[in-house]
Amino acid sequence: MTYTIPELDAISRQLMSLDRPKKAKMLVVDDEPDNLDLLYRTFRRDFQVLKAESGVRALEMLASEGEVAVIISDQRMPEMKGTEFLSRTVPQFPDTMRIILTGFTDVEDLVEAINSGQVYKYITKPWNPDELKVVVQRAAETYELLKQRTEELQRSQAQTALLSAIVQATQETATLDACLPLITEAFGKTFHADGCILQL
């Protein structure tokens, strides 16, 4: 069976979408067990909720579980402030939306975190569950949009690289038989295939 480039692109998009779970992952971090349970109960229907009782534990969880769509973290925690924890997640998970809960007026920490792009929104304690749900839903939608744009950019870069490899192969070889292996290799690399066959 042979495919055209647009058909291969459509297949690639379908395969990428299969990797995504039905429910987006969310991480809630709070050193108070009651708050942690409340956050879990609030979001468990709409998200796959992971819980951590400290920033250190949350970092370990992210290392094992991978990227999450949204992180909600308390600001005042022993060992590590919420803003410090969130700043540590930025390099590895730049698309994750970060929300901080604070019952105090840690203005300097919050302003710095928001300005540096580490925090999407901050919520004061005690929070209104309905308002928090709206904020989290918007954050999850923003995350999905960012992921779609990233995938589109990666697809576009892969297509450009493939076309460049095809042009280069045709320019550097004298015969069709000589350039076919190079083109086949370029297709295989672009679609991360174990094997690739081109048929005239």
Secondary structure as GFF3:
##gff-version 3
##sequence-region A 1 200
A	DSSP	alpha_helix	5	18	.	.	.	ID=ss1
A	DSSP	beta_strand	24	29	.	.	.	ID=ss2
A	DSSP	alpha_helix	33	43	.	.	.	ID=ss3
A	DSSP	beta_strand	47	52	.	.	.	ID=ss4
A	DSSP	alpha_helix	55	65	.	.	.	ID=ss5
A	DSSP	beta_strand	70	74	.	.	.	ID=ss6
A	DSSP	alpha_helix	82	89	.	.	.	ID=ss7
A	DSSP	beta_strand	97	102	.	.	.	ID=ss8
A	DSSP	alpha_helix	107	115	.	.	.	ID=ss9
A	DSSP	beta_strand	121	124	.	.	.	ID=ss10
A	DSSP	alpha_helix	129	172	.	.	.	ID=ss11
A	DSSP	alpha_helix	176	190	.	.	.	ID=ss12
###
